[in-house]
Amino acid sequence: AQRIMGLCAAGMYEDSLPVISELNSFVDNTINEISIFENHELIANKIDADAIKTIAFCEDKKVEDLTKAKEAERLAKAKEFEEEKAKRLEAFKMLSSN
């Protein structure tokens, strides 16, 4: 789980996918192994909840990063548009002053 969180915190979402798959397998196998014991549900639920929390962190971080990237792209386009607008206005002023 810590490895997944580290990968996602670093923005390495594609690299985290195989590790997430390994975590899911580990959780499933562990729950199957402890199912022979009485009252195993509490531990099984805790293990499952921790895995879900880790994966949710990764998914949330990815959405946050994508949102930030889209906003940065939108701001860059707006800035470019304003710069082009300023150039056109300056050119128009130069032509109309002659």
Secondary structure, DSSP 8 states (H G I E B T S, - for coil): -HHHHHHHHTT-HHHHHHHHHHHHHHHHHHHHHHTTSTTTHHHHHHHHHHHHHHHHHHHHHHHHHHHHHHHHHHHHHHHHHHHHHHHHHHHHHHHHH-
